[in-house]
Amino acid sequence: MFKWFKWFKKKEKSSIILPSEDALKGLAVASMRYVVDKEGTVYLDFFWDNDLIPTANEAFAVLFSQINSGDLLEESIKFIEETLKESGDEEEFRHFFVNVVELQKERIKPFLESFSLNVEKTDDEVVVKPTDIAHRVFRGNQT
């Protein structure tokens, strides 16, 4: 769906989610922003400010890890839902959420298919030869 990442230069900052850039001056330790263009190219902008605090790199690493591991997924979805509901776009949220669920299903589909194939195989496979069990159960006393 997406092409590879490309860098982009900030031309203008506008967001209903974040305070203005001036309001964040001296407060923002790290940030990460993705933008997708019409062709599906993903642009990435990021920064951390070691001058503000010496652990800014680590703060960015935590943010990066949480974003890419899915740790922020639930909170992000809730925030998007609340924001869209406040602006009267409940149908838009529903459409967004269905898309996210479908993408998540596609992501785990290979695992689920692999799991179902393994389950089918184990039902038909002989794990222990019957002759090995018969000797242990009857201890040579078969009649």
C-alpha positions as CSV (number, residue, x, y, z in Angstrom):
1,M,0.0,0.0,0.0
2,F,2.7,2.4,1.0
3,K,5.9,3.1,-0.9
4,W,9.1,3.6,1.0
5,F,9.8,6.5,3.3
6,K,11.1,9.8,2.0
7,W,12.2,12.9,3.9
8,F,10.2,16.0,3.7
9,K,10.8,19.6,4.8
10,K,8.2,21.2,7.0
11,K,6.4,23.9,5.1
12,E,3.6,24.7,7.4
13,K,2.4,23.3,10.7
14,S,-1.2,23.1,11.4
15,S,-3.0,20.6,13.6
16,I,-6.0,20.4,15.8
17,I,-4.3,17.7,17.9
18,L,-1.1,19.6,18.9
19,P,-0.7,23.1,20.3
20,S,1.0,25.5,18.0
21,E,4.7,25.2,17.3
22,D,5.4,28.3,19.4
23,A,3.5,26.8,22.4
24,L,5.6,23.7,22.2
25,K,8.9,25.7,22.0
26,G,11.1,24.5,24.8
27,L,8.7,21.7,25.8
28,A,8.9,19.2,22.9
29,V,11.7,16.7,23.5
30,A,11.0,14.4,20.6
31,S,8.4,13.9,17.8
32,M,7.6,11.7,14.9
33,R,5.3,12.6,12.0
34,Y,4.2,10.5,9.0
35,V,2.5,12.0,5.9
36,V,1.1,10.1,2.9
37,D,0.8,11.6,-0.5
38,K,-1.7,10.8,-3.3
39,E,0.6,8.1,-4.7
40,G,1.0,6.4,-1.4
41,T,4.5,7.6,-0.7
42,V,5.1,7.8,3.1
43,Y,7.2,10.8,4.3
44,L,8.7,10.8,7.7
45,D,9.7,13.8,9.8
46,F,11.3,13.3,13.2
47,F,13.5,15.1,15.8
48,W,14.8,14.9,19.3
49,D,16.4,17.8,21.2
50,N,19.4,16.7,23.3
51,D,19.9,20.3,24.2
52,L,16.6,20.5,26.0
53,I,17.3,17.3,28.0
54,P,20.2,14.9,27.7
55,T,17.8,11.9,27.4
56,A,15.9,13.2,24.4
57,N,17.4,10.4,22.2
58,E,16.1,7.8,24.6
59,A,12.7,9.5,24.7
60,F,12.5,9.4,21.0
61,A,13.5,5.7,21.0
62,V,10.6,5.0,23.4
63,L,8.2,6.9,21.2
64,F,9.5,5.1,18.1
65,S,9.2,1.7,19.7
66,Q,5.7,2.3,21.0
67,I,4.5,3.5,17.7
68,N,6.0,0.7,15.7
69,S,5.2,-2.1,18.2
70,G,1.5,-1.2,18.3
71,D,1.6,-0.2,22.0
72,L,-0.1,3.1,21.2
73,L,-2.7,1.6,18.9
74,E,-5.6,1.5,21.4
75,E,-4.9,4.9,22.8
76,S,-4.5,6.4,19.4
77,I,-7.8,4.9,18.1
78,K,-9.7,6.1,21.2
79,F,-8.2,9.6,20.7
80,I,-9.2,9.6,17.0
81,E,-12.7,8.4,17.9
82,E,-13.2,11.1,20.5
83,T,-11.9,13.8,18.2
84,L,-14.1,12.7,15.2
85,K,-17.2,12.3,17.4
86,E,-16.7,15.8,18.8
87,S,-16.6,17.2,15.3
88,G,-19.7,15.1,14.3
89,D,-17.8,12.7,12.0
90,E,-18.9,9.5,13.7
91,E,-19.4,7.8,10.3
92,E,-15.9,8.8,9.2
93,F,-14.5,7.1,12.4
94,R,-16.5,4.0,11.7
95,H,-15.1,3.8,8.2
96,F,-11.5,4.4,9.6
97,F,-11.9,1.7,12.2
98,V,-13.2,-0.9,9.7
99,N,-10.1,-0.1,7.6
100,V,-7.8,-0.6,10.6
101,V,-9.5,-3.9,11.5
102,E,-9.2,-5.2,7.9
103,L,-5.5,-4.2,7.7
104,Q,-4.9,-6.0,11.1
105,K,-6.6,-9.1,9.8
106,E,-4.5,-9.1,6.7
107,R,-1.4,-8.8,8.8
108,I,-2.1,-11.8,10.9
109,K,-3.7,-13.9,8.1
110,P,-0.4,-15.8,7.3
111,F,-0.1,-16.8,10.9
112,L,-3.7,-18.0,11.1
113,E,-3.3,-19.9,7.9
114,S,-0.1,-21.5,9.1
115,F,-1.7,-22.4,12.4
116,S,-4.8,-24.0,10.8
117,L,-2.5,-26.1,8.5
118,N,-0.5,-27.3,11.5
119,V,-3.7,-28.2,13.3
120,E,-5.0,-30.2,10.3
121,K,-1.6,-32.0,10.1
122,T,-1.6,-33.0,13.8
123,D,-5.1,-34.6,13.5
124,D,-3.9,-37.0,10.8
125,E,-0.3,-37.7,12.0
126,V,0.6,-40.7,14.0
127,V,2.7,-39.4,16.9
128,V,3.6,-42.8,18.5
129,K,3.6,-46.1,16.6
130,P,0.8,-48.4,18.0
131,T,3.3,-51.3,18.4
132,D,5.4,-49.2,20.8
133,I,2.4,-48.5,23.0
134,A,1.0,-52.1,22.8
135,H,4.3,-53.5,24.1
136,R,4.3,-51.0,27.1
137,V,0.6,-51.5,27.9
138,F,0.5,-55.3,27.6
139,R,4.1,-55.9,28.7
140,G,4.4,-58.8,26.4
141,N,1.2,-60.5,27.7
142,Q,-0.7,-60.3,24.5
143,T,-3.0,-63.2,23.7
